[in-house]
Amino acid sequence: MVKDLWRNRSRSIFSMSGMAALAFLIVIFSSIDAGLEEYFSDRVGEPTEEEKELFEVKRVMDSWTYLVAILCTILFALIVTNTASLHIMERRFEIATLRAIGLSHFEVSALMASSMLLLMLVGTASGAALGAISAPFLDEAPLSLGGGGLGIPLLLDVSVIALLGAIVIVAGVLGMLPPLIMMNRKSPHEVLRDV
Amino acid sequence: MSDGQFITVEGIRKTYRVGGSNVNALDGLDMTLAKGEMCTLMGPSGSGKTTLLNMLGGLDVPDEGSVRIGKVELTRLSEGQRAAFRRGNVGFIFQFFNLIPSLTALENVLVPVMFDSRDMSDRARELLERVGLSNREGHLPGELSGGERQRVAIARALINDPSLILADEPTGNIDSETAREIVSLFKELNSEGKTLILATHDRLVASRSGRSLRMRDGRLVRGGPQKRAPAGDSG
């Protein structure tokens, strides 16, 4: 089944690109959030005007972090659902054959999930890597478009990776469930009858 | 009734809902088969041959009646138990071969045991050699002829050394010369003690089997026991 990903490589690349874009977004967004958190945690004394402005950014980021995380999870799950559904629909005869020759629901589901897991891993890893590479360039990027002044601090630490991992796991499980349920609902003989 | 019989089918009925109406695919069918028999199921399309094969392989369950293979009553098993039963005891061969297109011939033969801890590669190679495809093990199904694909499917059906082989129109999609070779292979398997049931329209296949059953409207009209009385009439 993993070989099928290569057979449908344009779709696989499209899905992985979507996942990579979301992973990149999560890494950058949560790095900024973590960077701001760290900057203000050890800040003492009266803040400057620029720091007040930066604090406003932090306030906005704090309220948006959860929303972005939830939106990314939903979008990630939708990509997984869509890709897995197409994958399963196109392979319904092969899946029915596997069931007919004695593979269990669990085994066939594991085969399907493994190919999706590979897509998710490659997509997420490339997005996260791109985020990690970009972070040093974005670190201390000027707050104002005109440049100069205080930059936005970025912190790419373990909490960022943990958040990304949690989103991918939750979205992967949620996204895979509907197609797997759909796949296991129809008996193999019903599918094979339609050949 | 089941004494000495390997397969015992008693009064099975199966109704499918097709386009808003009920179709009796099997209508109170009885059948027995001894171990090591080779039997063909003949009859027009829609007579219930495939449905009967599906029942015998535990792919489907009857609405009524029982199907016993050896000592196992298939109708009492859960879907998961029936899948495990199929894997260990039944080899399925399909008209359209049903090979996985992205896997090589060797990998296709190994599909039923892909989750086993045992390494069955040597056995798979032996089976490919036996069906005359030892030089084609690295080829994809798309690179094989119809007859070669069917032989890969036969090797796949044999990987777990099943006692029962069920074939649905095994020669329906190949030329007559290749069909003769496939039937010879079936005869060879039968001589080794395997029980074979072949659903076919091919008279050549039927002529070379030990027993030929004819089906019509979900019933055996020749070669099987008398049709049972409808369930409501039994008492």
Boltz contact constraints between the chains, C-beta under 6 A:
constraints:
  - contact:
      token1: [A, 3]
      token2: [B, 102]
      max_distance: 6.0
  - contact:
      token1: [A, 4]
      token2: [B, 102]
      max_distance: 6.0
  - contact:
      token1: [A, 7]
      token2: [B, 102]
      max_distance: 6.0
  - contact:
      token1: [A, 94]
      token2: [B, 100]
      max_distance: 6.0
  - contact:
      token1: [A, 97]
      token2: [B, 98]
      max_distance: 6.0
  - contact:
      token1: [A, 100]
      token2: [B, 59]
      max_distance: 6.0
  - contact:
      token1: [A, 100]
      token2: [B, 92]
      max_distance: 6.0
  - contact:
      token1: [A, 101]
      token2: [B, 92]
      max_distance: 6.0
  - contact:
      token1: [A, 101]
      token2: [B, 112]
      max_distance: 6.0
  - contact:
      token1: [A, 102]
      token2: [B, 83]
      max_distance: 6.0
  - contact:
      token1: [A, 102]
      token2: [B, 86]
      max_distance: 6.0
  - contact:
      token1: [A, 102]
      token2: [B, 87]
      max_distance: 6.0
  - contact:
      token1: [A, 102]
      token2: [B, 112]
      max_distance: 6.0
  - contact:
      token1: [A, 104]
      token2: [B, 80]
      max_distance: 6.0
  - contact:
      token1: [A, 104]
      token2: [B, 83]
      max_distance: 6.0
  - contact:
      token1: [A, 107]
      token2: [B, 115]
      max_distance: 6.0
  - contact:
      token1: [A, 188]
      token2: [B, 59]
      max_distance: 6.0
  - contact:
      token1: [A, 189]
      token2: [B, 54]
      max_distance: 6.0
  - contact:
      token1: [A, 189]
      token2: [B, 59]
      max_distance: 6.0
  - contact:
      token1: [A, 189]
      token2: [B, 60]
      max_distance: 6.0
  - contact:
      token1: [A, 195]
      token2: [B, 96]
      max_distance: 6.0
